[in-house]
Amino acid sequence: MSQLVIDSKVIKGRIELNNLPFEDDQEVKVYVIPKFKLDLDSFVQAQKLTASIKGNLSDDIVAERNER
């Protein structure tokens, strides 16, 4: 299955996508994710706040997901 990531804008509640590399009348699923700007200083602050966490946080998150 082909996948495509494209940037667009919502204008008056509508999104227009042109020149997509798919056949006409092909069914597609569209995910809309708002973009946001990350302040690089926020990464430094996050590192400071999480520096005291012991263990591997990503392993804990994976384990929690597997419990669901």
ZANUKOL-467371 format. One record per residue: chain; residue in three letters; x, y, z of N, C-alpha, C in turn; residue number from 0. Coordinates in steps of 0.001 Angstrom, whole numbers, always signed. Example, Ala and Ser with C-alpha at 12.3 -4.5 7.8 and 13.67 -1.06 7.14 Angstrom:
<nodes>
(node 'A'; 'ALA'; (+13190; -5690; +7800); (+12300; -4500; +7800); (+13200; -3300; +7800); 0)
(node 'A'; 'SER'; (+12850; -2250; +7080); (+13670; -1060; +7140); (+12900; +30; +7870); 1)
</nodes>
This chain:
<nodes>
(node 'A'; 'MET'; (+844; -1169; +0); (+0; +0; +0); (+894; +1237; +0); 0)
(node 'A'; 'SER'; (+594; +2177; -840); (+1354; +3422; -902); (+947; +4349; +223); 1)
(node 'A'; 'GLN'; (+1916; +5089; +719); (+1642; +6089; +1747); (+2248; +7400; +1295); 2)
(node 'A'; 'LEU'; (+1630; +8480; +1693); (+2082; +9801; +1286); (+1898; +10753; +2450); 3)
(node 'A'; 'VAL'; (+2906; +11548; +2725); (+2812; +12604; +3733); (+2896; +13921; +2973); 4)
(node 'A'; 'ILE'; (+1930; +14778; +3216); (+1876; +16052; +2487); (+1446; +17146; +3463); 5)
(node 'A'; 'ASP'; (+2002; +18318; +3312); (+1613; +19467; +4130); (+519; +20232; +3402); 6)
(node 'A'; 'SER'; (-451; +20685; +4148); (-1534; +21465; +3579); (-2045; +22414; +4653); 7)
(node 'A'; 'LYS'; (-3040; +23207; +4337); (-3634; +24132; +5299); (-5140; +23958; +5297); 8)
(node 'A'; 'VAL'; (-5735; +24170; +6455); (-7190; +24218; +6550); (-7584; +25661; +6293); 9)
(node 'A'; 'ILE'; (-8375; +25863; +5261); (-8849; +27206; +4917); (-10369; +27161; +4891); 10)
(node 'A'; 'LYS'; (-10972; +27934; +5783); (-12431; +27982; +5924); (-13008; +26589; +6113); 11)
(node 'A'; 'GLY'; (-12326; +25771; +6941); (-12829; +24447; +7273); (-12626; +23394; +6199); 12)
(node 'A'; 'ARG'; (-11842; +23689; +5165); (-11639; +22738; +4070); (-10150; +22498; +3836); 13)
(node 'A'; 'ILE'; (-9842; +21300; +3377); (-8483; +20949; +2988); (-8529; +20525; +1524); 14)
(node 'A'; 'GLU'; (-7649; +21091; +727); (-7599; +20736; -685); (-6260; +20069; -975); 15)
(node 'A'; 'LEU'; (-6319; +18916; -1597); (-5115; +18174; -1975); (-5117; +18018; -3493); 16)
(node 'A'; 'ASN'; (-4050; +18444; -4141); (-3957; +18388; -5598); (-2779; +17532; -6029); 17)
(node 'A'; 'ASN'; (-2891; +16989; -7230); (-1810; +16241; -7875); (-1304; +15079; -7027); 18)
(node 'A'; 'LEU'; (-2222; +14322; -6455); (-1836; +13162; -5659); (-1488; +11994; -6585); 19)
(node 'A'; 'PRO'; (-496; +11199; -6219); (-51; +10113; -7097); (-907; +8843; -6970); 20)
(node 'A'; 'PHE'; (-2227; +8991; -7006); (-3147; +7865; -6909); (-4095; +7909; -8093); 21)
(node 'A'; 'GLU'; (-4694; +6769; -8392); (-5658; +6707; -9482); (-6906; +7505; -9116); 22)
(node 'A'; 'ASP'; (-7628; +7963; -10139); (-8895; +8643; -9906); (-9890; +7668; -9286); 23)
(node 'A'; 'ASP'; (-10761; +8180; -8468); (-11828; +7416; -7815); (-11306; +6299; -6922); 24)
(node 'A'; 'GLN'; (-10090; +6421; -6436); (-9533; +5426; -5516); (-9898; +5825; -4090); 25)
(node 'A'; 'GLU'; (-10347; +4853; -3306); (-10677; +5139; -1909); (-9381; +5300; -1124); 26)
(node 'A'; 'VAL'; (-9345; +6291; -246); (-8176; +6552; +588); (-8647; +6838; +2009); 27)
(node 'A'; 'LYS'; (-7734; +6689; +2950); (-7984; +7071; +4342); (-7063; +8249; +4626); 28)
(node 'A'; 'VAL'; (-7597; +9291; +5222); (-6842; +10520; +5456); (-6741; +10754; +6960); 29)
(node 'A'; 'TYR'; (-5528; +10963; +7450); (-5278; +11326; +8844); (-4874; +12792; +8852); 30)
(node 'A'; 'VAL'; (-5506; +13590; +9682); (-5180; +15011; +9780); (-4576; +15248; +11149); 31)
(node 'A'; 'ILE'; (-3325; +15712; +11153); (-2596; +15959; +12389); (-2124; +17414; +12374); 32)
(node 'A'; 'PRO'; (-2543; +18209; +13344); (-2089; +19601; +13366); (-585; +19688; +13577); 33)
(node 'A'; 'LYS'; (+46; +20593; +12854); (+1476; +20835; +13049); (+1625; +21845; +14172); 34)
(node 'A'; 'PHE'; (+2738; +21772; +14869); (+3015; +22769; +15887); (+4516; +22986; +15943); 35)
(node 'A'; 'LYS'; (+4895; +24167; +16349); (+6309; +24504; +16438); (+6822; +24127; +17817); 36)
(node 'A'; 'LEU'; (+7936; +23420; +17842); (+8564; +23081; +19105); (+9677; +24066; +19389); 37)
(node 'A'; 'ASP'; (+9649; +24621; +20551); (+10711; +25512; +20983); (+11891; +24648; +21425); 38)
(node 'A'; 'LEU'; (+13067; +24879; +20857); (+14229; +24068; +21201); (+14566; +24163; +22683); 39)
(node 'A'; 'ASP'; (+14250; +25276; +23304); (+14486; +25416; +24735); (+13635; +24427; +25538); 40)
(node 'A'; 'SER'; (+12486; +24043; +24986); (+11628; +23107; +25711); (+12294; +21739; +25830); 41)
(node 'A'; 'PHE'; (+13123; +21356; +24847); (+13838; +20091; +24942); (+14854; +20131; +26081); 42)
(node 'A'; 'VAL'; (+15541; +21238; +26210); (+16515; +21391; +27298); (+15809; +21321; +28635); 43)
(node 'A'; 'GLN'; (+14680; +22016; +28748); (+13899; +22003; +29987); (+13394; +20589; +30289); 44)
(node 'A'; 'ALA'; (+12924; +19868; +29259); (+12439; +18498; +29459); (+13561; +17589; +29939); 45)
(node 'A'; 'GLN'; (+14758; +17767; +29399); (+15902; +16960; +29839); (+16208; +17226; +31313); 46)
(node 'A'; 'LYS'; (+16164; +18485; +31713); (+16431; +18819; +33111); (+15377; +18196; +34028); 47)
(node 'A'; 'LEU'; (+14107; +18279; +33622); (+13026; +17777; +34464); (+13016; +16253; +34555); 48)
(node 'A'; 'THR'; (+13483; +15579; +33520); (+13446; +14115; +33512); (+14776; +13477; +33890); 49)
(node 'A'; 'ALA'; (+15787; +14262; +34171); (+17120; +13720; +34480); (+17107; +12857; +35734); 50)
(node 'A'; 'SER'; (+16208; +13142; +36661); (+16188; +12388; +37917); (+15409; +11077; +37822); 51)
(node 'A'; 'ILE'; (+14769; +10805; +36688); (+13994; +9572; +36532); (+14956; +8399; +36371); 52)
(node 'A'; 'LYS'; (+14812; +7408; +37220); (+15675; +6233; +37173); (+15076; +5200; +36227); 53)
(node 'A'; 'GLY'; (+15902; +4376; +35609); (+15443; +3306; +34733); (+15221; +3780; +33315); 54)
(node 'A'; 'ASN'; (+14668; +2894; +32515); (+14428; +3196; +31115); (+12957; +3519; +30920); 55)
(node 'A'; 'LEU'; (+12657; +4778; +30727); (+11285; +5235; +30610); (+10582; +4605; +29417); 56)
(node 'A'; 'SER'; (+11279; +4432; +28298); (+10635; +3860; +27114); (+10211; +2417; +27362); 57)
(node 'A'; 'ASP'; (+11008; +1645; +28109); (+10619; +271; +28441); (+9357; +258; +29297); 58)
(node 'A'; 'ASP'; (+9246; +1217; +30212); (+8060; +1315; +31053); (+6819; +1621; +30215); 59)
(node 'A'; 'ILE'; (+6976; +2487; +29247); (+5847; +2849; +28381); (+5418; +1644; +27551); 60)
(node 'A'; 'VAL'; (+6365; +924; +26982); (+6046; -274; +26193); (+5351; -1307; +27061); 61)
(node 'A'; 'ALA'; (+5845; -1529; +28268); (+5223; -2493; +29178); (+3800; -2095; +29503); 62)
(node 'A'; 'GLU'; (+3574; -800; +29711); (+2223; -324; +30022); (+1284; -536; +28834); 63)
(node 'A'; 'ARG'; (+1775; -289; +27624); (+949; -507; +26434); (+583; -1972; +26288); 64)
(node 'A'; 'ASN'; (+1514; -2874; +26595); (+1266; -4306; +26452); (+250; -4813; +27469); 65)
(node 'A'; 'GLU'; (+76; -4090; +28582); (-897; -4484; +29604); (-2329; -4240; +29146); 66)
(node 'A'; 'ARG'; (-2502; -3303; +28218); (-3860; -2933; +27769); (-4459; -3973; +26868); 67)
</nodes>
